[in-house]
Amino acid sequence: MTPATLLAARLAAPLAAERKSAAVTDWAARIGWLVGLALFVALVYWLMREGWKWRGTLQGDLPELPTAPDTPGEATLTMSGRYHGSTTAGQWLDRIVARGLGTRSRAELTLTDAGLDVVRPGAEDFFVPAARLRGARLDKGIAGKVLTEGGLLVVTWEHGERLIDSGFRSDRSAEHTEWVAALTTMIEKNTTEGAER
């Protein structure tokens, strides 16, 4: 055997030793893991759904949402955007789900002398009478939604015995400041007129 052949044999030996057949896939174990994962996801979804229903039951004392009057008057401002939900005023994580207020949706807002009309395609519309408006501000978040600073218009209003914060985001966020100013002016005007009576 020549030295070159001997060297080639020595180099080929470790390569041959490293070659092994591929491991056989254990399909039963894989299917078991997939079924277990699917059951876990289904359980988490079911628990979330039950929690949502339970929260709605706890908030069952919330009265029916007001509807817009037949003649609300001329529009002061209008806005197209998204409704991101409502919470107990001052508690941005205490989501209100009763009466459809927990349903996120597109929204068309119209501010008139009569109040704030919120039209929501695919969800229940509601109206906030001017006398029930309590405040307006720019914020960065409401339950389940966090945006940049000032990216959310939050309107505080009274319904039944609750103060509610409702969050809206305009398709043109530059409008938010104008809305805060208009709502604040309306609230101050109603407060002054109410004090004079």
Secondary structure, 3 states (H helix, E strand, C coil): CCHHHHHHHHHHHHHHHHCCCCCCCCHHHHHHHHHHHHHHHHHHHHHHHHHHHHHHHHCCCCCCCCCCCCCCCCCCEEEEEEEEEEEECCCCCCEECHHHCCCCEEEEEEEECCEEEEECCCCCCEEEEHHHEEEEEEECEECCEECCCCCEEEEEEEECCEEEEEEEEECCCCHHHHHHHHHHHHHHHHHHHHHHC
